[in-house]
Amino acid sequence: MPTILSHALLSKAFYITAQGSKRAQENLMHQLSLLKVAPKDILKLKSPIGLIPSARETRILVISVLADILAKSKNLVS
């Protein structure tokens, strides 16, 4: 997964995220730095995902993420 994310972080994508615990996120950021991803690019990684960070139920998580994407995309257009 870090390899895929490293490519996404270098793209023009405006919403890049990976689900996981704080420990998993820290490990992911470490792996990305080992792949020579610049710290400014690693900061593009959104964590936690969605507007409701503690969402566990699938439907709530999906709505939370979609609402966050819509909010971010609106800022791109405005």
Helices and strands as residue ranges (DSSP letters): H 2-9, E 16-17, H 22-34, H 39-42, E 45-46, H 58-77
